[in-house]
C-alpha cells in the first residue's frame, strides 16, 4: 500500500512538472504572438492551454483517488493537497494566456497594439514568462529560491500601461484602450499566480503556511 502511494505521489509530482513546462511554453508563445502578430503562435497558446486543462483534470482525479484510497497523513497529506493547489494555479496561468491570445487573434493581421503601448505589453509578457519559468524550476526541485518574483517591476509596468492608455494624445478609441487594459490585466495575473505558487512550494518545503489572501479566479 505504501509503495503504491509513493508511486502515485511521484506521478503527481511529474504531472506538475509537465504542467509547469506547458504553462511556461504558453506564456512564451504568447510573447511571440504579441511581438509579431503571429497567428501560428496564438494557436499554439490555445493548444497549450487545452493540454493544461486536460492535465489539471487528470491531477484532480489522481488527487481524489489518493485522498480517498490511501488516507495520507502529516507531510504526505500536505504534499497531496498542496500539489492540487499548485495544479490549479498552473491551469489558471494557461487560461490567462489563452484569454490574452484571443486579443491577438481578433486583431490579426494587424498587431494588437502599436508603440508606445506594445513595448509595455511585451515587457509585461516577458516578465510573466520569466516568472513562470522560475516557479517551474521550483516545482521540479521542490524548493523555491529567494523572492525574485518581479512583482514590483510588474506593478511599475502596469502603471506605465495605464499612463500610455490614458494619454490624451493616444491614437486609439476608448474601446481599444479598454481591451488593451484588459489584456495587460491578464499578463499581470499570470505573474500573480506565480507568486501564489512560490508560496505553496515554500509551504510544501517548510510546513509554514502561506500568509496571503485569495487569488483571483
mmCIF file of the C-alpha atoms, coordinates in Angstrom:
data_MODEL
# 
_entry.id   MODEL 
# 
loop_
_atom_site.group_PDB 
_atom_site.id 
_atom_site.type_symbol 
_atom_site.label_atom_id 
_atom_site.label_alt_id 
_atom_site.label_comp_id 
_atom_site.label_asym_id 
_atom_site.label_entity_id 
_atom_site.label_seq_id 
_atom_site.pdbx_PDB_ins_code 
_atom_site.Cartn_x 
_atom_site.Cartn_y 
_atom_site.Cartn_z 
_atom_site.occupancy 
_atom_site.B_iso_or_equiv 
_atom_site.pdbx_formal_charge 
_atom_site.auth_seq_id 
_atom_site.auth_comp_id 
_atom_site.auth_asym_id 
_atom_site.auth_atom_id 
_atom_site.pdbx_PDB_model_num 
ATOM 1   C CA . UNK A 1 1   ? 0.000   0.000  0.000   1.00 0.00 ? 1   UNK A CA 1 
ATOM 2   C CA . UNK A 1 2   ? 2.780   2.417  0.948   1.00 0.00 ? 2   UNK A CA 1 
ATOM 3   C CA . UNK A 1 3   ? 4.735   1.610  -2.225  1.00 0.00 ? 3   UNK A CA 1 
ATOM 4   C CA . UNK A 1 4   ? 1.668   2.320  -4.352  1.00 0.00 ? 4   UNK A CA 1 
ATOM 5   C CA . UNK A 1 5   ? 1.125   5.626  -2.563  1.00 0.00 ? 5   UNK A CA 1 
ATOM 6   C CA . UNK A 1 6   ? 4.741   6.647  -3.177  1.00 0.00 ? 6   UNK A CA 1 
ATOM 7   C CA . UNK A 1 7   ? 4.456   5.786  -6.861  1.00 0.00 ? 7   UNK A CA 1 
ATOM 8   C CA . UNK A 1 8   ? 1.252   7.809  -7.184  1.00 0.00 ? 8   UNK A CA 1 
ATOM 9   C CA . UNK A 1 9   ? 2.878   10.744 -5.413  1.00 0.00 ? 9   UNK A CA 1 
ATOM 10  C CA . UNK A 1 10  ? 5.843   10.623 -7.784  1.00 0.00 ? 10  UNK A CA 1 
ATOM 11  C CA . UNK A 1 11  ? 3.463   10.508 -10.761 1.00 0.00 ? 11  UNK A CA 1 
ATOM 12  C CA . UNK A 1 12  ? 1.603   13.526 -9.382  1.00 0.00 ? 12  UNK A CA 1 
ATOM 13  C CA . UNK A 1 13  ? 4.863   15.452 -8.986  1.00 0.00 ? 13  UNK A CA 1 
ATOM 14  C CA . UNK A 1 14  ? 5.842   14.559 -12.554 1.00 0.00 ? 14  UNK A CA 1 
ATOM 15  C CA . UNK A 1 15  ? 2.488   15.822 -13.794 1.00 0.00 ? 15  UNK A CA 1 
ATOM 16  C CA . UNK A 1 16  ? 3.047   19.136 -12.009 1.00 0.00 ? 16  UNK A CA 1 
ATOM 17  C CA . UNK A 1 17  ? 6.467   19.485 -13.613 1.00 0.00 ? 17  UNK A CA 1 
ATOM 18  C CA . UNK A 1 18  ? 4.921   18.879 -17.021 1.00 0.00 ? 18  UNK A CA 1 
ATOM 19  C CA . UNK A 1 19  ? 2.149   21.386 -16.321 1.00 0.00 ? 19  UNK A CA 1 
ATOM 20  C CA . UNK A 1 20  ? 4.712   23.999 -15.297 1.00 0.00 ? 20  UNK A CA 1 
ATOM 21  C CA . UNK A 1 21  ? 6.583   23.448 -18.560 1.00 0.00 ? 21  UNK A CA 1 
ATOM 22  C CA . UNK A 1 22  ? 3.361   23.785 -20.557 1.00 0.00 ? 22  UNK A CA 1 
ATOM 23  C CA . UNK A 1 23  ? 2.463   26.977 -18.689 1.00 0.00 ? 23  UNK A CA 1 
ATOM 24  C CA . UNK A 1 24  ? 5.856   28.445 -19.481 1.00 0.00 ? 24  UNK A CA 1 
ATOM 25  C CA . UNK A 1 25  ? 5.559   27.420 -23.127 1.00 0.00 ? 25  UNK A CA 1 
ATOM 26  C CA . UNK A 1 26  ? 2.145   29.100 -23.282 1.00 0.00 ? 26  UNK A CA 1 
ATOM 27  C CA . UNK A 1 27  ? 3.395   32.387 -21.837 1.00 0.00 ? 27  UNK A CA 1 
ATOM 28  C CA . UNK A 1 28  ? 6.481   32.305 -24.036 1.00 0.00 ? 28  UNK A CA 1 
ATOM 29  C CA . UNK A 1 29  ? 4.470   31.690 -27.195 1.00 0.00 ? 29  UNK A CA 1 
ATOM 30  C CA . UNK A 1 30  ? 2.066   34.425 -26.115 1.00 0.00 ? 30  UNK A CA 1 
ATOM 31  C CA . UNK A 1 31  ? 5.019   36.817 -26.045 1.00 0.00 ? 31  UNK A CA 1 
ATOM 32  C CA . UNK A 1 32  ? 5.926   35.697 -29.570 1.00 0.00 ? 32  UNK A CA 1 
ATOM 33  C CA . UNK A 1 33  ? 2.334   36.192 -30.693 1.00 0.00 ? 33  UNK A CA 1 
ATOM 34  C CA . UNK A 1 34  ? 2.228   39.717 -29.266 1.00 0.00 ? 34  UNK A CA 1 
ATOM 35  C CA . UNK A 1 35  ? 5.591   40.660 -30.750 1.00 0.00 ? 35  UNK A CA 1 
ATOM 36  C CA . UNK A 1 36  ? 4.855   39.576 -34.291 1.00 0.00 ? 36  UNK A CA 1 
ATOM 37  C CA . UNK A 1 37  ? 1.049   39.443 -34.561 1.00 0.00 ? 37  UNK A CA 1 
ATOM 38  C CA . UNK A 1 38  ? 1.837   35.755 -35.029 1.00 0.00 ? 38  UNK A CA 1 
ATOM 39  C CA . UNK A 1 39  ? -1.325  33.739 -35.602 1.00 0.00 ? 39  UNK A CA 1 
ATOM 40  C CA . UNK A 1 40  ? 0.525   30.398 -35.538 1.00 0.00 ? 40  UNK A CA 1 
ATOM 41  C CA . UNK A 1 41  ? 1.963   31.241 -32.106 1.00 0.00 ? 41  UNK A CA 1 
ATOM 42  C CA . UNK A 1 42  ? -1.521  32.258 -30.957 1.00 0.00 ? 42  UNK A CA 1 
ATOM 43  C CA . UNK A 1 43  ? -2.931  28.881 -31.983 1.00 0.00 ? 43  UNK A CA 1 
ATOM 44  C CA . UNK A 1 44  ? -0.118  27.221 -30.043 1.00 0.00 ? 44  UNK A CA 1 
ATOM 45  C CA . UNK A 1 45  ? -1.148  29.175 -26.945 1.00 0.00 ? 45  UNK A CA 1 
ATOM 46  C CA . UNK A 1 46  ? -4.702  27.860 -27.346 1.00 0.00 ? 46  UNK A CA 1 
ATOM 47  C CA . UNK A 1 47  ? -3.460  24.274 -27.784 1.00 0.00 ? 47  UNK A CA 1 
ATOM 48  C CA . UNK A 1 48  ? -1.135  24.508 -24.780 1.00 0.00 ? 48  UNK A CA 1 
ATOM 49  C CA . UNK A 1 49  ? -3.966  25.807 -22.607 1.00 0.00 ? 49  UNK A CA 1 
ATOM 50  C CA . UNK A 1 50  ? -6.156  22.900 -23.712 1.00 0.00 ? 50  UNK A CA 1 
ATOM 51  C CA . UNK A 1 51  ? -3.425  20.447 -22.691 1.00 0.00 ? 51  UNK A CA 1 
ATOM 52  C CA . UNK A 1 52  ? -3.045  22.228 -19.353 1.00 0.00 ? 52  UNK A CA 1 
ATOM 53  C CA . UNK A 1 53  ? -6.763  21.933 -18.616 1.00 0.00 ? 53  UNK A CA 1 
ATOM 54  C CA . UNK A 1 54  ? -6.705  18.243 -19.502 1.00 0.00 ? 54  UNK A CA 1 
ATOM 55  C CA . UNK A 1 55  ? -3.739  17.645 -17.213 1.00 0.00 ? 55  UNK A CA 1 
ATOM 56  C CA . UNK A 1 56  ? -5.396  19.601 -14.414 1.00 0.00 ? 56  UNK A CA 1 
ATOM 57  C CA . UNK A 1 57  ? -8.462  17.383 -14.668 1.00 0.00 ? 57  UNK A CA 1 
ATOM 58  C CA . UNK A 1 58  ? -6.217  14.301 -14.533 1.00 0.00 ? 58  UNK A CA 1 
ATOM 59  C CA . UNK A 1 59  ? -4.387  15.696 -11.488 1.00 0.00 ? 59  UNK A CA 1 
ATOM 60  C CA . UNK A 1 60  ? -7.706  16.312 -9.756  1.00 0.00 ? 60  UNK A CA 1 
ATOM 61  C CA . UNK A 1 61  ? -8.745  12.720 -10.368 1.00 0.00 ? 61  UNK A CA 1 
ATOM 62  C CA . UNK A 1 62  ? -5.399  11.375 -9.155  1.00 0.00 ? 62  UNK A CA 1 
ATOM 63  C CA . UNK A 1 63  ? -5.552  13.552 -6.049  1.00 0.00 ? 63  UNK A CA 1 
ATOM 64  C CA . UNK A 1 64  ? -9.085  12.484 -5.177  1.00 0.00 ? 64  UNK A CA 1 
ATOM 65  C CA . UNK A 1 65  ? -8.069  8.846  -5.520  1.00 0.00 ? 65  UNK A CA 1 
ATOM 66  C CA . UNK A 1 66  ? -5.061  9.366  -3.251  1.00 0.00 ? 66  UNK A CA 1 
ATOM 67  C CA . UNK A 1 67  ? -7.142  11.092 -0.593  1.00 0.00 ? 67  UNK A CA 1 
ATOM 68  C CA . UNK A 1 68  ? -9.949  8.535  -0.736  1.00 0.00 ? 68  UNK A CA 1 
ATOM 69  C CA . UNK A 1 69  ? -7.969  5.302  -1.021  1.00 0.00 ? 69  UNK A CA 1 
ATOM 70  C CA . UNK A 1 70  ? -4.603  5.963  0.615   1.00 0.00 ? 70  UNK A CA 1 
ATOM 71  C CA . UNK A 1 71  ? -5.590  8.144  3.590   1.00 0.00 ? 71  UNK A CA 1 
ATOM 72  C CA . UNK A 1 72  ? -2.314  10.099 3.703   1.00 0.00 ? 72  UNK A CA 1 
ATOM 73  C CA . UNK A 1 73  ? -1.245  11.774 6.934   1.00 0.00 ? 73  UNK A CA 1 
ATOM 74  C CA . UNK A 1 74  ? 1.062   14.615 8.017   1.00 0.00 ? 74  UNK A CA 1 
ATOM 75  C CA . UNK A 1 75  ? 3.604   15.576 5.332   1.00 0.00 ? 75  UNK A CA 1 
ATOM 76  C CA . UNK A 1 76  ? 2.074   13.237 2.760   1.00 0.00 ? 76  UNK A CA 1 
ATOM 77  C CA . UNK A 1 77  ? -1.304  14.927 3.161   1.00 0.00 ? 77  UNK A CA 1 
ATOM 78  C CA . UNK A 1 78  ? 0.348   18.337 2.858   1.00 0.00 ? 78  UNK A CA 1 
ATOM 79  C CA . UNK A 1 79  ? 2.061   17.185 -0.318  1.00 0.00 ? 79  UNK A CA 1 
ATOM 80  C CA . UNK A 1 80  ? -1.163  15.962 -1.941  1.00 0.00 ? 80  UNK A CA 1 
ATOM 81  C CA . UNK A 1 81  ? -3.280  18.985 -1.009  1.00 0.00 ? 81  UNK A CA 1 
ATOM 82  C CA . UNK A 1 82  ? -0.587  21.481 -1.976  1.00 0.00 ? 82  UNK A CA 1 
ATOM 83  C CA . UNK A 1 83  ? 0.006   19.688 -5.272  1.00 0.00 ? 83  UNK A CA 1 
ATOM 84  C CA . UNK A 1 84  ? -3.588  20.114 -6.397  1.00 0.00 ? 84  UNK A CA 1 
ATOM 85  C CA . UNK A 1 85  ? -3.488  23.789 -5.389  1.00 0.00 ? 85  UNK A CA 1 
ATOM 86  C CA . UNK A 1 86  ? -0.356  24.276 -7.492  1.00 0.00 ? 86  UNK A CA 1 
ATOM 87  C CA . UNK A 1 87  ? -2.011  22.449 -10.391 1.00 0.00 ? 87  UNK A CA 1 
ATOM 88  C CA . UNK A 1 88  ? -4.976  24.802 -10.111 1.00 0.00 ? 88  UNK A CA 1 
ATOM 89  C CA . UNK A 1 89  ? -2.746  27.871 -10.259 1.00 0.00 ? 89  UNK A CA 1 
ATOM 90  C CA . UNK A 1 90  ? -0.911  26.486 -13.301 1.00 0.00 ? 90  UNK A CA 1 
ATOM 91  C CA . UNK A 1 91  ? -4.212  25.826 -15.051 1.00 0.00 ? 91  UNK A CA 1 
ATOM 92  C CA . UNK A 1 92  ? -5.228  29.437 -14.377 1.00 0.00 ? 92  UNK A CA 1 
ATOM 93  C CA . UNK A 1 93  ? -1.997  30.661 -15.958 1.00 0.00 ? 93  UNK A CA 1 
ATOM 94  C CA . UNK A 1 94  ? -2.981  28.695 -19.054 1.00 0.00 ? 94  UNK A CA 1 
ATOM 95  C CA . UNK A 1 95  ? -6.415  30.307 -19.031 1.00 0.00 ? 95  UNK A CA 1 
ATOM 96  C CA . UNK A 1 96  ? -4.887  33.776 -18.662 1.00 0.00 ? 96  UNK A CA 1 
ATOM 97  C CA . UNK A 1 97  ? -2.561  33.151 -21.601 1.00 0.00 ? 97  UNK A CA 1 
ATOM 98  C CA . UNK A 1 98  ? -5.450  31.819 -23.691 1.00 0.00 ? 98  UNK A CA 1 
ATOM 99  C CA . UNK A 1 99  ? -7.583  34.879 -22.910 1.00 0.00 ? 99  UNK A CA 1 
ATOM 100 C CA . UNK A 1 100 ? -4.698  37.198 -23.790 1.00 0.00 ? 100 UNK A CA 1 
ATOM 101 C CA . UNK A 1 101 ? -4.190  35.276 -27.025 1.00 0.00 ? 101 UNK A CA 1 
ATOM 102 C CA . UNK A 1 102 ? -7.778  35.982 -28.002 1.00 0.00 ? 102 UNK A CA 1 
ATOM 103 C CA . UNK A 1 103 ? -6.927  39.680 -28.300 1.00 0.00 ? 103 UNK A CA 1 
ATOM 104 C CA . UNK A 1 104 ? -4.090  38.854 -30.685 1.00 0.00 ? 104 UNK A CA 1 
ATOM 105 C CA . UNK A 1 105 ? -6.396  36.580 -32.676 1.00 0.00 ? 105 UNK A CA 1 
ATOM 106 C CA . UNK A 1 106 ? -9.108  39.227 -33.031 1.00 0.00 ? 106 UNK A CA 1 
ATOM 107 C CA . UNK A 1 107 ? -6.626  41.922 -34.067 1.00 0.00 ? 107 UNK A CA 1 
ATOM 108 C CA . UNK A 1 108 ? -4.881  39.778 -36.714 1.00 0.00 ? 108 UNK A CA 1 
ATOM 109 C CA . UNK A 1 109 ? -3.451  40.564 -39.238 1.00 0.00 ? 109 UNK A CA 1 
ATOM 110 C CA . UNK A 1 110 ? -2.806  43.904 -37.538 1.00 0.00 ? 110 UNK A CA 1 
ATOM 111 C CA . UNK A 1 111 ? -0.724  43.957 -34.343 1.00 0.00 ? 111 UNK A CA 1 
ATOM 112 C CA . UNK A 1 112 ? -2.738  44.011 -31.152 1.00 0.00 ? 112 UNK A CA 1 
ATOM 113 C CA . UNK A 1 113 ? -1.194  47.423 -30.385 1.00 0.00 ? 113 UNK A CA 1 
ATOM 114 C CA . UNK A 1 114 ? 1.446   49.821 -31.637 1.00 0.00 ? 114 UNK A CA 1 
ATOM 115 C CA . UNK A 1 115 ? 4.025   51.986 -29.893 1.00 0.00 ? 115 UNK A CA 1 
ATOM 116 C CA . UNK A 1 116 ? 4.030   53.155 -27.181 1.00 0.00 ? 116 UNK A CA 1 
ATOM 117 C CA . UNK A 1 117 ? 1.584   50.508 -25.890 1.00 0.00 ? 117 UNK A CA 1 
ATOM 118 C CA . UNK A 1 118 ? 3.028   47.371 -27.497 1.00 0.00 ? 118 UNK A CA 1 
ATOM 119 C CA . UNK A 1 119 ? 6.502   47.644 -25.903 1.00 0.00 ? 119 UNK A CA 1 
ATOM 120 C CA . UNK A 1 120 ? 4.891   47.818 -22.462 1.00 0.00 ? 120 UNK A CA 1 
ATOM 121 C CA . UNK A 1 121 ? 2.713   44.766 -23.157 1.00 0.00 ? 121 UNK A CA 1 
ATOM 122 C CA . UNK A 1 122 ? 5.750   42.875 -24.434 1.00 0.00 ? 122 UNK A CA 1 
ATOM 123 C CA . UNK A 1 123 ? 7.702   43.758 -21.290 1.00 0.00 ? 123 UNK A CA 1 
ATOM 124 C CA . UNK A 1 124 ? 4.809   42.521 -19.145 1.00 0.00 ? 124 UNK A CA 1 
ATOM 125 C CA . UNK A 1 125 ? 4.507   39.292 -21.132 1.00 0.00 ? 125 UNK A CA 1 
ATOM 126 C CA . UNK A 1 126 ? 8.261   38.678 -20.999 1.00 0.00 ? 126 UNK A CA 1 
ATOM 127 C CA . UNK A 1 127 ? 8.274   39.235 -17.248 1.00 0.00 ? 127 UNK A CA 1 
ATOM 128 C CA . UNK A 1 128 ? 5.338   36.887 -16.776 1.00 0.00 ? 128 UNK A CA 1 
ATOM 129 C CA . UNK A 1 129 ? 7.060   34.174 -18.822 1.00 0.00 ? 129 UNK A CA 1 
ATOM 130 C CA . UNK A 1 130 ? 10.236  34.560 -16.749 1.00 0.00 ? 130 UNK A CA 1 
ATOM 131 C CA . UNK A 1 131 ? 8.210   34.265 -13.541 1.00 0.00 ? 131 UNK A CA 1 
ATOM 132 C CA . UNK A 1 132 ? 6.559   31.062 -14.811 1.00 0.00 ? 132 UNK A CA 1 
ATOM 133 C CA . UNK A 1 133 ? 9.970   29.658 -15.732 1.00 0.00 ? 133 UNK A CA 1 
ATOM 134 C CA . UNK A 1 134 ? 11.171  30.385 -12.208 1.00 0.00 ? 134 UNK A CA 1 
ATOM 135 C CA . UNK A 1 135 ? 8.309   28.599 -10.481 1.00 0.00 ? 135 UNK A CA 1 
ATOM 136 C CA . UNK A 1 136 ? 8.706   25.750 -12.976 1.00 0.00 ? 136 UNK A CA 1 
ATOM 137 C CA . UNK A 1 137 ? 12.172  25.183 -11.557 1.00 0.00 ? 137 UNK A CA 1 
ATOM 138 C CA . UNK A 1 138 ? 10.690  25.321 -8.073  1.00 0.00 ? 138 UNK A CA 1 
ATOM 139 C CA . UNK A 1 139 ? 8.030   22.754 -8.934  1.00 0.00 ? 139 UNK A CA 1 
ATOM 140 C CA . UNK A 1 140 ? 10.690  20.427 -10.341 1.00 0.00 ? 140 UNK A CA 1 
ATOM 141 C CA . UNK A 1 141 ? 13.035  20.725 -7.352  1.00 0.00 ? 141 UNK A CA 1 
ATOM 142 C CA . UNK A 1 142 ? 10.509  21.191 -4.559  1.00 0.00 ? 142 UNK A CA 1 
ATOM 143 C CA . UNK A 1 143 ? 12.270  24.345 -3.410  1.00 0.00 ? 143 UNK A CA 1 
ATOM 144 C CA . UNK A 1 144 ? 11.963  27.988 -4.310  1.00 0.00 ? 144 UNK A CA 1 
ATOM 145 C CA . UNK A 1 145 ? 14.834  30.442 -4.423  1.00 0.00 ? 145 UNK A CA 1 
ATOM 146 C CA . UNK A 1 146 ? 14.934  33.852 -2.781  1.00 0.00 ? 146 UNK A CA 1 
ATOM 147 C CA . UNK A 1 147 ? 12.000  36.102 -3.648  1.00 0.00 ? 147 UNK A CA 1 
ATOM 148 C CA . UNK A 1 148 ? 12.627  37.269 -7.186  1.00 0.00 ? 148 UNK A CA 1 
ATOM 149 C CA . UNK A 1 149 ? 9.047   37.349 -8.396  1.00 0.00 ? 149 UNK A CA 1 
ATOM 150 C CA . UNK A 1 150 ? 9.451   40.681 -10.116 1.00 0.00 ? 150 UNK A CA 1 
ATOM 151 C CA . UNK A 1 151 ? 6.148   41.857 -8.623  1.00 0.00 ? 151 UNK A CA 1 
ATOM 152 C CA . UNK A 1 152 ? 7.482   45.388 -8.091  1.00 0.00 ? 152 UNK A CA 1 
ATOM 153 C CA . UNK A 1 153 ? 8.605   45.540 -11.717 1.00 0.00 ? 153 UNK A CA 1 
ATOM 154 C CA . UNK A 1 154 ? 5.212   44.256 -12.895 1.00 0.00 ? 154 UNK A CA 1 
ATOM 155 C CA . UNK A 1 155 ? 3.472   46.904 -10.802 1.00 0.00 ? 155 UNK A CA 1 
ATOM 156 C CA . UNK A 1 156 ? 5.570   49.619 -12.441 1.00 0.00 ? 156 UNK A CA 1 
ATOM 157 C CA . UNK A 1 157 ? 4.729   48.241 -15.884 1.00 0.00 ? 157 UNK A CA 1 
ATOM 158 C CA . UNK A 1 158 ? 1.017   48.247 -15.029 1.00 0.00 ? 158 UNK A CA 1 
ATOM 159 C CA . UNK A 1 159 ? 1.350   51.889 -14.009 1.00 0.00 ? 159 UNK A CA 1 
ATOM 160 C CA . UNK A 1 160 ? 3.173   52.648 -17.255 1.00 0.00 ? 160 UNK A CA 1 
ATOM 161 C CA . UNK A 1 161 ? 0.486   50.870 -19.288 1.00 0.00 ? 161 UNK A CA 1 
ATOM 162 C CA . UNK A 1 162 ? -2.248  52.903 -17.661 1.00 0.00 ? 162 UNK A CA 1 
ATOM 163 C CA . UNK A 1 163 ? -0.324  56.086 -18.367 1.00 0.00 ? 163 UNK A CA 1 
ATOM 164 C CA . UNK A 1 164 ? 0.097   55.404 -22.088 1.00 0.00 ? 164 UNK A CA 1 
ATOM 165 C CA . UNK A 1 165 ? -3.508  54.246 -22.452 1.00 0.00 ? 165 UNK A CA 1 
ATOM 166 C CA . UNK A 1 166 ? -4.896  57.377 -20.812 1.00 0.00 ? 166 UNK A CA 1 
ATOM 167 C CA . UNK A 1 167 ? -2.565  59.790 -22.590 1.00 0.00 ? 167 UNK A CA 1 
ATOM 168 C CA . UNK A 1 168 ? -4.795  62.410 -24.249 1.00 0.00 ? 168 UNK A CA 1 
ATOM 169 C CA . UNK A 1 169 ? -2.611  62.200 -27.348 1.00 0.00 ? 169 UNK A CA 1 
ATOM 170 C CA . UNK A 1 170 ? -3.024  58.428 -27.695 1.00 0.00 ? 170 UNK A CA 1 
ATOM 171 C CA . UNK A 1 171 ? -4.215  57.399 -31.150 1.00 0.00 ? 171 UNK A CA 1 
ATOM 172 C CA . UNK A 1 172 ? -6.869  54.857 -30.146 1.00 0.00 ? 172 UNK A CA 1 
ATOM 173 C CA . UNK A 1 173 ? -10.528 54.626 -29.287 1.00 0.00 ? 173 UNK A CA 1 
ATOM 174 C CA . UNK A 1 174 ? -11.853 54.210 -25.766 1.00 0.00 ? 174 UNK A CA 1 
ATOM 175 C CA . UNK A 1 175 ? -12.934 50.662 -26.610 1.00 0.00 ? 175 UNK A CA 1 
ATOM 176 C CA . UNK A 1 176 ? -9.470  49.756 -27.834 1.00 0.00 ? 176 UNK A CA 1 
ATOM 177 C CA . UNK A 1 177 ? -7.904  51.225 -24.712 1.00 0.00 ? 177 UNK A CA 1 
ATOM 178 C CA . UNK A 1 178 ? -10.211 49.157 -22.513 1.00 0.00 ? 178 UNK A CA 1 
ATOM 179 C CA . UNK A 1 179 ? -9.320  45.986 -24.427 1.00 0.00 ? 179 UNK A CA 1 
ATOM 180 C CA . UNK A 1 180 ? -5.605  46.667 -24.068 1.00 0.00 ? 180 UNK A CA 1 
ATOM 181 C CA . UNK A 1 181 ? -6.023  47.354 -20.359 1.00 0.00 ? 181 UNK A CA 1 
ATOM 182 C CA . UNK A 1 182 ? -7.799  44.011 -20.006 1.00 0.00 ? 182 UNK A CA 1 
ATOM 183 C CA . UNK A 1 183 ? -5.026  42.311 -21.979 1.00 0.00 ? 183 UNK A CA 1 
ATOM 184 C CA . UNK A 1 184 ? -2.473  43.836 -19.630 1.00 0.00 ? 184 UNK A CA 1 
ATOM 185 C CA . UNK A 1 185 ? -4.520  42.599 -16.685 1.00 0.00 ? 185 UNK A CA 1 
ATOM 186 C CA . UNK A 1 186 ? -4.261  39.015 -17.947 1.00 0.00 ? 186 UNK A CA 1 
ATOM 187 C CA . UNK A 1 187 ? -0.471  39.345 -18.129 1.00 0.00 ? 187 UNK A CA 1 
ATOM 188 C CA . UNK A 1 188 ? -0.357  40.815 -14.636 1.00 0.00 ? 188 UNK A CA 1 
ATOM 189 C CA . UNK A 1 189 ? -2.489  37.967 -13.281 1.00 0.00 ? 189 UNK A CA 1 
ATOM 190 C CA . UNK A 1 190 ? -0.149  35.376 -14.815 1.00 0.00 ? 190 UNK A CA 1 
ATOM 191 C CA . UNK A 1 191 ? 2.604   36.823 -12.638 1.00 0.00 ? 191 UNK A CA 1 
ATOM 192 C CA . UNK A 1 192 ? 0.247   36.950 -9.632  1.00 0.00 ? 192 UNK A CA 1 
ATOM 193 C CA . UNK A 1 193 ? -0.375  33.218 -9.912  1.00 0.00 ? 193 UNK A CA 1 
ATOM 194 C CA . UNK A 1 194 ? 3.354   32.521 -9.872  1.00 0.00 ? 194 UNK A CA 1 
ATOM 195 C CA . UNK A 1 195 ? 3.632   34.388 -6.561  1.00 0.00 ? 195 UNK A CA 1 
ATOM 196 C CA . UNK A 1 196 ? 0.949   32.117 -5.140  1.00 0.00 ? 196 UNK A CA 1 
ATOM 197 C CA . UNK A 1 197 ? 2.737   29.019 -6.473  1.00 0.00 ? 197 UNK A CA 1 
ATOM 198 C CA . UNK A 1 198 ? 6.032   30.162 -4.943  1.00 0.00 ? 198 UNK A CA 1 
ATOM 199 C CA . UNK A 1 199 ? 4.330   30.450 -1.556  1.00 0.00 ? 199 UNK A CA 1 
ATOM 200 C CA . UNK A 1 200 ? 2.806   26.984 -1.936  1.00 0.00 ? 200 UNK A CA 1 
ATOM 201 C CA . UNK A 1 201 ? 6.188   25.487 -2.809  1.00 0.00 ? 201 UNK A CA 1 
ATOM 202 C CA . UNK A 1 202 ? 7.681   27.173 0.247   1.00 0.00 ? 202 UNK A CA 1 
ATOM 203 C CA . UNK A 1 203 ? 4.851   25.724 2.364   1.00 0.00 ? 203 UNK A CA 1 
ATOM 204 C CA . UNK A 1 204 ? 5.478   22.255 0.984   1.00 0.00 ? 204 UNK A CA 1 
ATOM 205 C CA . UNK A 1 205 ? 9.194   22.560 1.701   1.00 0.00 ? 205 UNK A CA 1 
ATOM 206 C CA . UNK A 1 206 ? 8.970   24.075 5.178   1.00 0.00 ? 206 UNK A CA 1 
ATOM 207 C CA . UNK A 1 207 ? 5.467   23.413 6.523   1.00 0.00 ? 207 UNK A CA 1 
ATOM 208 C CA . UNK A 1 208 ? 4.976   27.149 7.089   1.00 0.00 ? 208 UNK A CA 1 
ATOM 209 C CA . UNK A 1 209 ? 1.532   28.121 5.741   1.00 0.00 ? 209 UNK A CA 1 
ATOM 210 C CA . UNK A 1 210 ? 1.499   30.858 3.081   1.00 0.00 ? 210 UNK A CA 1 
ATOM 211 C CA . UNK A 1 211 ? 0.285   34.154 4.520   1.00 0.00 ? 211 UNK A CA 1 
ATOM 212 C CA . UNK A 1 212 ? -1.582  35.588 1.578   1.00 0.00 ? 212 UNK A CA 1 
ATOM 213 C CA . UNK A 1 213 ? -5.099  36.345 0.555   1.00 0.00 ? 213 UNK A CA 1 
ATOM 214 C CA . UNK A 1 214 ? -7.179  34.555 -2.063  1.00 0.00 ? 214 UNK A CA 1 
ATOM 215 C CA . UNK A 1 215 ? -6.003  34.784 -5.641  1.00 0.00 ? 215 UNK A CA 1 
ATOM 216 C CA . UNK A 1 216 ? -8.333  35.938 -8.436  1.00 0.00 ? 216 UNK A CA 1 
ATOM 217 C CA . UNK A 1 217 ? -10.100 33.211 -10.416 1.00 0.00 ? 217 UNK A CA 1 
# 
